[in-house]
Amino acid sequence: MILIILVKIILNGDNEMIKVNLSDEVMKEDKIIIEDLIKAAHQDAKAKIKSKTSEELSKSTNEFGIPGFKFPL
């Protein structure tokens, strides 16, 4: 399987966008397609941060003897 990343968004822990990478291939697309790809990449990056934060908080709460506790995000 070949995976080509057309748009890559990097967010910090506060969900602030700190970098946007667009591949040369994506620049050949129509403006509306590029906008949709950026939006989708941003949503994906936010979901990954939320998931990773929840995972790390769960690890921390388990260390304090609170298994299964999840912080609301």
C-alpha positions as CSV (number, residue, x, y, z in Angstrom):
1,M,0.0,0.0,0.0
2,I,1.3,3.4,-0.9
3,L,0.4,6.3,1.3
4,I,0.8,9.8,0.1
5,I,0.3,12.6,2.6
6,L,-1.2,15.6,0.8
7,V,-1.8,17.8,3.8
8,K,-0.1,17.7,7.2
9,I,-1.2,19.9,10.1
10,I,0.9,20.2,13.3
11,L,-0.9,21.5,16.4
12,N,0.5,22.2,19.9
13,G,-1.2,20.9,23.1
14,D,-3.6,23.9,23.0
15,N,-4.9,22.9,19.6
16,E,-3.2,25.9,18.0
17,M,-2.0,25.3,14.5
18,I,1.8,25.7,14.4
19,K,2.6,24.3,10.9
20,V,0.9,23.4,7.7
21,N,2.6,21.2,5.1
22,L,1.1,20.9,1.6
23,S,2.5,18.4,-0.9
24,D,3.3,19.4,-4.4
25,E,0.5,17.0,-5.6
26,V,-2.1,18.8,-3.6
27,M,-1.2,22.2,-5.1
28,K,-2.4,20.8,-8.5
29,E,-6.0,20.4,-7.1
30,D,-8.8,23.0,-7.2
31,K,-9.0,25.5,-4.4
32,I,-12.1,24.0,-2.8
33,I,-10.4,20.6,-2.7
34,I,-7.4,22.0,-0.9
35,E,-9.6,23.8,1.6
36,D,-11.5,20.6,2.3
37,L,-8.2,18.7,2.7
38,I,-6.8,21.3,5.2
39,K,-10.1,21.2,7.2
40,A,-10.0,17.4,7.3
41,A,-6.3,17.3,8.3
42,H,-7.0,19.9,11.1
43,Q,-9.9,17.8,12.4
44,D,-7.7,14.7,12.3
45,A,-4.9,16.4,14.2
46,K,-7.3,17.6,16.9
47,A,-8.8,14.1,17.3
48,K,-5.3,12.7,17.7
49,I,-4.4,15.2,20.4
50,K,-7.6,14.5,22.3
51,S,-6.9,10.7,22.1
52,K,-3.3,11.0,23.1
53,T,-4.2,13.4,26.0
54,S,-6.8,11.0,27.2
55,E,-4.4,8.1,27.0
56,E,-1.7,9.9,28.9
57,L,-4.2,11.1,31.6
58,S,-5.4,7.5,32.0
59,K,-1.9,6.3,32.6
60,S,-1.4,9.0,35.2
61,T,-4.6,8.2,37.0
62,N,-3.8,4.5,37.1
63,E,-0.5,5.4,38.8
64,F,-2.5,7.2,41.5
65,G,-4.7,4.1,42.1
66,I,-7.7,5.3,40.2
67,P,-8.1,2.7,37.5
68,G,-10.5,3.4,34.7
69,F,-11.0,7.1,35.6
70,K,-11.1,9.3,32.6
71,F,-10.9,13.1,32.6
72,P,-13.6,14.7,30.5
73,L,-12.0,16.4,27.5
